[in-house]
Amino acid sequence: MNRLLQVRALGQQIWLDNLSRTLIRDGHLARFVREDGVTGVTTNPAIFHKAIADGRYYEEDLAALKSRPGEAEARYEALVIPDVRAACDLLRATWEQSAGELGYVSLEVSPALAHDRAGTLAAGLRLREAVARDNLLIKVPATSAGLGAIEDLIAHGVSVNVTLLFSLTHCDAVAKAYLRGLERLHAAGGDLGRVYSVASLFLSRVDSLIDPQLAAHGPAGAALAGKTAVAMARLAYARYRARFHGSAFDALRTSGARPQYMLWASTGTKNPAYSDLLYVEPLIGAETVNTLPDATLAALIDHGQVAATLDSGVDAAHATFAALGALGIDLDEAGERLQTEGLRQFEEAFSRLLTLTAD
């Protein structure tokens, strides 16, 4: 059996961390969906910058947009919203057949709004209306203002992909925002079953930050190298299970609410000394999503070892976290630093993207 289909049979969704007109018009995305069981797509400013800068299918539309008055951001949206709609349409049958459990495409609000709760809400509502597809996820960073916007969007019945999570503290805060939004939507008589959300925990960047710190601690540090992110994901999943399969969620579940699934992001291995599937093979489990860049997807198809691994090793993950703490590694501080850096990278990518669509 196809390895991607094997993963799907174990309850984990595989999403493609890429979108472009080449993928759509040359039939690559349709083939991933039809033959490999890919059930979603994620995007970000860097992905769209690469698509527009390198893709041959944008030149005519971009020239036409530049021939008319307009702002760079409006031109960017005019270019990418048709792509997002097309991807949503390719995944529509998947969405319908799964009763809304699968088949989503993510579109991110401007990174410039990361610290603007009201602005993020307004942008999310506007983008949802512009795309006009039920299987769209509005992508929002888990900043302090973003948490409020996530709650507001969920309360308005908008499905959300929460991005830039780098710690267990981030995961807990995002889940609480989701639950607050559901409670507000329920109190207003909204349809909880129409809302879907994922919490995107970034992995490889965590090890990239923590590993150099561990190198200063001799053999004790070396024994922990490359283990922080996988341990974090396993502990995040254990908390997910306790939160959304415990009695506290029963009332919302009975009213049609879905859990907020954990999504493994930043899953391309950055350290060449590690397995190219370090953030895939140990983290396969039910009710999760792994969003894979092209190279990692190809590696999984080619030589991935597929088994239900996510539930195992929780005790070892707790031990890893205890050992990190004993060495003075502050993972909450690391998470805040990584979120700040990640947001800056998105802002820089968005700025480069707008230079492509400016006059």
Rosetta blueprint (number, residue, H / E / L):
1 M L
2 N L
3 R H
4 L H
5 L H
6 Q H
7 V H
8 R H
9 A H
10 L L
11 G L
12 Q E
13 Q E
14 I E
15 W E
16 L E
17 D L
18 N L
19 L L
20 S L
21 R H
22 T H
23 L H
24 I H
25 R H
26 D L
27 G L
28 H H
29 L H
30 A H
31 R H
32 F H
33 V H
34 R H
35 E H
36 D H
37 G L
38 V L
39 T L
40 G E
41 V E
42 T L
43 T L
44 N L
45 P H
46 A H
47 I H
48 F H
49 H H
50 K H
51 A H
52 I H
53 A H
54 D H
55 G L
56 R L
57 Y L
58 Y L
59 E H
60 E H
61 D H
62 L H
63 A H
64 A H
65 L H
66 K H
67 S L
68 R L
69 P L
70 G L
71 E L
72 A H
73 E H
74 A H
75 R H
76 Y H
77 E H
78 A H
79 L H
80 V H
81 I H
82 P H
83 D H
84 V H
85 R H
86 A H
87 A H
88 C H
89 D H
90 L H
91 L L
92 R H
93 A H
94 T H
95 W H
96 E H
97 Q H
98 S L
99 A L
100 G L
101 E L
102 L L
103 G L
104 Y E
105 V E
106 S E
107 L E
108 E E
109 V L
110 S L
111 P H
112 A H
113 L H
114 A L
115 H L
116 D L
117 R H
118 A H
119 G H
120 T H
121 L H
122 A H
123 A H
124 G H
125 L H
126 R H
127 L H
128 R H
129 E H
130 A H
131 V H
132 A L
133 R L
134 D L
135 N L
136 L E
137 L E
138 I E
139 K E
140 V E
141 P E
142 A L
143 T L
144 S H
145 A H
146 G H
147 L H
148 G H
149 A H
150 I H
151 E H
152 D H
153 L H
154 I H
155 A H
156 H L
157 G L
158 V L
159 S L
160 V E
161 N E
162 V E
163 T E
164 L E
165 L E
166 F L
167 S L
168 L H
169 T H
170 H H
171 C H
172 D H
173 A H
174 V H
175 A H
176 K H
177 A H
178 Y H
179 L H
180 R H
181 G H
182 L H
183 E H
184 R H
185 L H
186 H H
187 A H
188 A L
189 G L
190 G L
191 D L
192 L H
193 G H
194 R H
195 V L
196 Y L
197 S E
198 V E
199 A E
200 S E
201 L E
202 F E
203 L L
204 S H
205 R H
206 V H
207 D H
208 S H
209 L H
210 I H
211 D H
212 P H
213 Q H
214 L H
215 A H
216 A H
217 H H
218 G H
219 P H
220 A H
221 G H
222 A H
223 A L
224 L L
225 A L
226 G L
227 K L
228 T H
229 A H
230 V H
231 A H
232 M H
233 A H
234 R H
235 L H
236 A H
237 Y H
238 A H
239 R H
240 Y H
241 R H
242 A H
243 R H
244 F H
245 H L
246 G L
247 S H
248 A H
249 F H
250 D H
251 A H
252 L H
253 R H
254 T H
255 S L
256 G L
257 A L
258 R L
259 P L
260 Q L
261 Y E
262 M E
263 L E
264 W E
265 A E
266 S L
267 T L
268 G L
269 T L
270 K L
271 N L
272 P L
273 A L
274 Y L
275 S L
276 D L
277 L L
278 L L
279 Y L
280 V L
281 E H
282 P H
283 L H
284 I L
285 G L
286 A L
287 E L
288 T E
289 V E
290 N E
291 T E
292 L E
293 P L
294 D H
295 A H
296 T H
297 L H
298 A H
299 A H
300 L H
301 I H
302 D H
303 H H
304 G L
305 Q L
306 V L
307 A L
308 A L
309 T L
310 L L
311 D L
312 S L
313 G L
314 V H
315 D H
316 A H
317 A H
318 H H
319 A H
320 T H
321 F H
322 A H
323 A H
324 L H
325 G H
326 A H
327 L L
328 G L
329 I L
330 D L
331 L H
332 D H
333 E H
334 A H
335 G H
336 E H
337 R H
338 L H
339 Q H
340 T H
341 E H
342 G H
343 L H
344 R H
345 Q H
346 F H
347 E H
348 E H
349 A H
350 F H
351 S H
352 R H
353 L H
354 L H
355 T H
356 L H
357 T H
358 A L
359 D L
